[in-house]
Amino acid sequence: MDHGTYLWIVFCGLQINSIKTSIQVIVGGQNTSVGSWPWQASLYWNGFHMCEGSLINSMWVLTAAHCFSRHINRTNVHLGQQNQENVNPSHIILHPLYNSQTHDNDIALLKLNAAVNFTNYIQPICLADNGSTFYSGTETWVTGWGDVISPRSPVTLQEVQTPVVGNGICSCLYEMVNITITDNMICAGLLQGGKGSCQGDSGGPLVAQQGSVWIQAGVASFGCVETNYPEVFTRVSYYEDWINFTIATDQPCLVTFLSNGTESNNGTCTGVTPTPTSSTPCEWLIFLMPKSHDVILFLSCPYCFLPKLTQMILIILQD
């Protein structure tokens, strides 16, 4: 069945309420409109905004596996920019073939402990099915709160428009730094850098619009607006079977996204000079949790090829 034929009955990926705010604050992005991305989720760990995700039905959130490679417990999900709803996940399911070294299959599902109520500010996103095409040049949007450098709550969700970069070009570029871009990944970003997702945007959605419906193409995995190195996302359409198998009931909306342009695997990077990575050393940021007196150490590195999640270590202080 061609899901795209039935867009008129789709109840996902809809911007119910989108009103511009007057506040002016993702790298090179802009403030979002209130309610413009109602599927956006903020994932907190021990009170810190650590990652992002997308609501795909009333009980499940889609995010990146590397967000939970070290700390599965103490996770809280915040939904809705206005009248925010906070829920805890009852299950966190990493893709069984997730490889933390190669970043392949960097995808996870969070089952919430209670169904959320849909409002103008909380709505599910449609997911791209396995018949979708996102050719080079397809315009997409990335949303997120950006770098994690302190325990304060994120204030304003950011958005930035960014084009898909074909896997052929993306793979060629990343070969220069010995990183393999697989068919399970999709790249997006400006080759000149300056705009896109960065650390702290892990697990956030890469979305594209088809008619009035927004469809999720990717899950933020690694990359950080470096020249000639587009950001890399997990390609959602390749995981239709795994998502449907994991979510046995009330499965999310799957929609065929068809794009114009060139085949996504065409293109080379002949003549492109690789940009040196940052020589700035990593920094340790130390925070003392006021209630538990636990010490949290953040390892913040400028290197663009680490997963977007800033590395973190929790030290439990004994009484």
C-alpha positions in Angstrom: 0.0 0.0 0.0 1.3 3.4 -0.9 1.0 5.4 2.3 1.4 8.6 0.4 -2.0 8.1 -1.3 -3.7 8.4 2.1 -2.2 11.7 3.3 -5.7 13.1 3.7 -6.4 10.8 6.6 -3.0 11.2 8.3 -3.2 12.6 11.8 0.5 13.1 12.4 3.1 15.7 11.5 0.5 18.5 11.7 1.3 22.0 13.1 -1.9 22.6 15.0 -0.8 25.9 16.5 2.0 28.1 15.1 2.4 31.6 16.5 5.6 33.6 16.3 7.1 34.7 19.6 8.9 38.0 20.2 12.0 36.3 21.8 15.1 36.2 19.7 17.7 33.5 20.6 21.0 24.7 17.1 24.0 26.7 15.5 23.1 29.5 13.1 19.4 28.9 13.7 16.5 31.0 14.8 13.8 30.8 17.4 10.9 28.6 16.6 7.3 29.6 16.5 5.2 28.5 19.5 3.7 25.1 18.7 5.5 24.8 15.4 7.3 21.6 16.2 4.8 19.9 18.7 6.5 16.5 18.4 9.8 17.8 19.8 10.9 16.1 23.1 13.6 17.1 25.5 15.3 14.2 27.3 16.6 14.9 30.8 18.9 12.8 32.8 19.3 13.5 36.5 17.8 17.0 35.9 20.1 17.9 32.9 18.9 18.3 29.3 21.0 15.7 27.6 19.3 14.7 24.4 16.3 15.2 22.2 13.7 13.0 20.6 10.4 13.0 18.7 7.0 11.9 19.8 5.7 9.3 17.3 2.5 8.3 19.0 0.9 8.7 22.5 3.3 6.2 24.1 6.6 6.2 22.2 9.5 8.6 21.6 12.1 8.1 18.9 15.7 9.1 19.7 19.4 8.1 19.3 20.9 5.0 20.9 24.1 6.7 21.9 22.1 8.9 24.3 21.7 5.8 26.5 25.0 4.0 26.0 26.1 4.8 29.6 23.1 6.0 31.5 19.7 4.4 31.0 18.2 5.2 34.4 17.1 8.6 35.7 15.6 9.7 32.4 12.7 12.1 32.1 10.9 13.2 28.9 9.6 16.8 28.5 7.0 17.4 25.8 5.4 20.6 24.7 6.9 24.0 24.6 3.9 25.5 26.3 2.1 23.8 29.2 5.0 21.3 29.3 4.2 17.7 30.2 6.8 15.6 31.9 6.7 11.8 31.8 9.1 9.0 32.6 9.9 6.1 30.2 9.1 2.6 31.3 11.3 1.0 28.7 14.3 2.1 26.7 15.0 0.0 23.7 18.3 0.4 21.7 18.5 -1.1 18.2 20.1 -4.5 18.6 22.8 -3.8 16.0 23.8 -0.4 17.3 27.5 0.1 17.1 28.9 2.8 19.3 32.3 2.8 17.4 30.9 3.3 13.9 27.7 5.1 14.9 25.7 2.7 12.7 22.1 1.9 13.7 22.1 4.8 16.1 18.4 4.7 17.0 16.4 3.9 20.1 12.7 3.9 21.2 11.4 5.1 24.6 8.1 3.7 25.8 6.5 6.2 28.2 4.9 5.0 31.4 1.6 6.7 30.5 0.0 7.9 27.4 0.3 11.6 26.8 -2.7 13.8 25.8 -2.4 15.5 22.5 -2.8 19.3 22.6 -1.9 22.2 20.3 1.7 21.8 21.7 2.0 18.0 21.8 1.4 16.1 18.6 3.1 13.1 16.9 5.4 13.3 13.9 4.9 11.1 10.8 7.8 8.8 10.0 9.2 8.2 6.5 8.4 4.7 5.3 10.9 2.4 3.4 9.6 3.7 0.1 10.7 7.3 0.8 13.4 9.1 -1.2 15.4 12.1 0.1 17.5 13.1 -2.8 20.4 15.5 -2.6 19.2 19.1 -2.2 15.9 18.2 -0.5 15.1 20.9 2.0 14.8 19.7 5.5 14.6 21.3 9.0 16.5 20.5 12.1 15.3 21.6 15.6 16.9 21.5 19.0 18.2 23.3 22.0 21.9 22.9 21.2 25.1 22.6 23.2 24.8 21.2 26.8 27.1 23.3 28.9 25.2 23.8 32.1 22.3 22.2 34.1 19.9 25.1 33.5 16.7 24.3 31.5 16.8 25.1 27.8 14.8 28.3 27.1 13.9 28.5 23.4 13.8 25.8 20.8 15.9 26.6 17.8 15.2 25.7 14.1 17.4 25.8 11.0 16.7 24.9 7.4 19.3 22.6 5.8 19.6 20.6 2.5 20.1 16.9 2.2 23.6 16.0 1.1 23.7 12.8 -1.1 25.3 9.7 0.5 27.8 9.6 -2.3 29.2 13.0 -1.6 28.8 12.6 2.2 30.6 9.2 2.2 33.4 10.6 0.1 33.9 13.5 2.5 33.9 11.4 5.6 36.3 8.9 4.1 38.9 11.6 4.6 38.6 11.1 8.4 38.1 7.3 8.2 34.4 7.4 9.0 32.1 5.1 7.0 28.7 6.5 5.9 26.4 3.6 5.6 23.0 3.2 3.8 21.5 3.4 7.3 22.5 7.1 7.5 21.3 10.3 5.8 23.4 13.5 5.7 22.2 17.1 5.7 23.9 20.4 6.1 25.7 23.3 4.4 29.2 22.3 3.1 30.4 25.7 4.1 29.3 25.0 7.7 27.9 27.5 10.1 24.4 26.2 10.4 23.0 22.9 11.7 22.8 20.6 14.7 25.5 20.2 17.2 26.2 18.5 20.6 23.1 18.5 22.8 20.9 18.0 19.7 21.4 14.2 19.8 18.3 12.2 19.0 16.5 15.2 17.6 14.5 15.0 14.4 15.4 15.9 10.8 12.1 16.6 9.1 10.8 17.5 5.7 7.4 18.9 4.6 5.1 17.3 2.1 1.9 19.3 1.6 0.7 20.2 5.1 2.3 17.1 6.6 5.8 17.0 8.3 7.7 13.7 7.9 10.7 12.6 9.9 13.7 11.6 7.7 16.4 11.3 10.3 17.6 11.1 13.9 20.5 13.3 14.9 23.7 11.2 15.4 27.0 13.0 14.8 28.6 16.0 13.2 28.8 19.6 14.3 28.5 22.2 11.4 32.2 21.8 10.3 33.1 22.9 6.8 32.9 20.1 4.3 31.4 17.7 6.9 27.6 17.7 6.9 25.7 16.5 9.9 24.9 12.8 9.9 21.5 11.4 10.9 20.1 7.8 11.3 17.9 7.2 8.2 14.4 6.6 9.7 12.9 4.9 6.6 15.4 2.0 6.9 13.9 1.1 10.3 10.3 0.7 9.5 10.3 -3.0 10.2 12.1 -2.7 13.5 9.9 0.1 14.7 6.7 -1.8 13.8 8.0 -4.9 15.4 8.9 -3.1 18.6 5.7 -1.1 18.8 3.1 -3.9 18.5 0.0 -1.8 19.0 -0.9 1.7 18.0 1.9 1.8 15.5 3.1 5.3 14.4 2.0 6.9 11.1 4.3 5.9 8.2 4.2 8.1 5.1 6.0 7.9 1.8 8.1 11.0 1.1 8.9 11.5 -2.5 11.5 14.1 -3.4 12.7 15.7 -6.6 16.4 15.9 -7.5 19.3 13.6 -8.1 19.7 10.0 -6.8 21.0 10.3 -3.3 24.0 8.1 -3.9 25.3 10.1 -6.8 28.2 12.6 -6.6 31.8 12.7 -5.6 34.0 15.1 -3.5 36.8 15.4 -6.1 38.7 18.6 -5.5 37.3 19.2 -2.0 40.1 19.9 0.5 39.4 18.4 4.0 39.1 20.9 6.7 41.3 20.3 9.7 39.5 19.4 12.9 39.6 21.7 15.8 42.8 21.7 17.9 41.0 23.0 20.9 41.4 20.5 23.8 38.5 18.9 25.5 37.2 20.6 28.7 35.8 19.1 31.9 32.8 20.9 33.4 32.0 20.0 37.0 28.6 20.4 38.6 27.4 19.5 42.1 23.8 18.4 42.3 22.2 20.4 45.1 19.8 17.7 46.4 21.7 14.4 45.9 25.2 16.0 46.3 26.3 13.8 43.3 29.0 15.2 41.2 28.5 15.3 37.4 31.5 15.7 35.1 30.8 16.8 31.5 33.5 16.2 28.9 32.9 18.8 26.2 35.0 18.3 23.1 34.9 20.5 20.0 35.7 17.6 17.6 32.9 17.3 15.1 32.9 13.5 14.7 32.0 12.5 18.2 28.3 11.6 18.8 26.4 14.8 19.5 25.9 13.9 23.2 28.5 15.5 25.4 30.2 12.8 27.3 29.3 12.6 31.0 30.4 10.8 34.1 28.4 10.7 37.3 30.2 10.3 40.6 28.1 9.1 43.5 29.3 10.6 46.8 28.7 8.3 49.8 27.5 9.7 53.1 
